Amino acid sequence: MPQATSSCHSRSTRRTWNRRLRTLGSSLMMAVVLSGCVEALIGVVAVTTVDIIHDRRTVGEYIDDSAIEIKARNILVSSDEIRQAAHVKPVSWNGILLATGEVDNEAIKRDLVARFGQIQGVRQVVDETTITSKTDLGTRTNDAWISSKVKSRLLLKTGLDANRVKVVTTRGSVYLMGIVTRAEATDAVEYARTVRGVKRVVKVFEYHEE
């Protein structure tokens, strides 16, 4: 009897999450349409059950962050001048928008940060962009490798997966985002530091008290 109850509860849980995911997918598609960015559709709606279950954000906050990132990317391609001057990656987590990358013009950098801050739902812009030329393919490939190694190490050593801690690497600097406990934050930083090629680790955490 206990096994049957467990199975029934499992099926009920799956049905609940499936309903939430269908709602989430529809909402994300609407966010894409409203933003005018059709190209982002495939990347945005690829949401799995694991994403939501492990994420400490609510479904609404998840949707809001996806919409924020779409709007930020739209700003980055809104003019030839910006496209030529900036290689910037915007990542939003619970309304905190992290901007990393390179901009070769101080005026454009200021304009981008100001426009990012005006996006609906953005509570804070963390500007980590650098006034310099764009990185080459080799540097970007190395950054991607570092991010994958940090994610793997965090999962193996702490159980913190990519849906609990977001890892962004730019020019060897690793940025950690998410809603975590202080103990989780300490562990994440310590393990990220041990990955070869990491120059520094920057915490962009919000703290969750258990």
Sequence and secondary structure as in RCSB ss.txt:
>XXXX:A:sequence
MPQATSSCHSRSTRRTWNRRLRTLGSSLMMAVVLSGCVEALIGVVAVTTVDIIHDRRTVGEYIDDSAIEIKARNI
LVSSDEIRQAAHVKPVSWNGILLATGEVDNEAIKRDLVARFGQIQGVRQVVDETTITSKTDLGTRTNDAWISSKV
KSRLLLKTGLDANRVKVVTTRGSVYLMGIVTRAEATDAVEYARTVRGVKRVVKVFEYHEE
>XXXX:A:secstr
 HHHHHHHHHHHHHHHHHHHHHHHHHHHHHHHHHHT GGGHHHHH   HHHHHH SS HHHHHHHHHHHHHHHHH
HTSSHHHHHHEEEEEEEETTEEEEEEEES HHHHHHHHHHHHTSTT  EEEEEEEES    HHHHHHHHHHHHHH
HHHHHHHH   TTTEEEEEETTEEEEEEEE HHHHHHHHHHHHTSTT  EEEEEEEE   
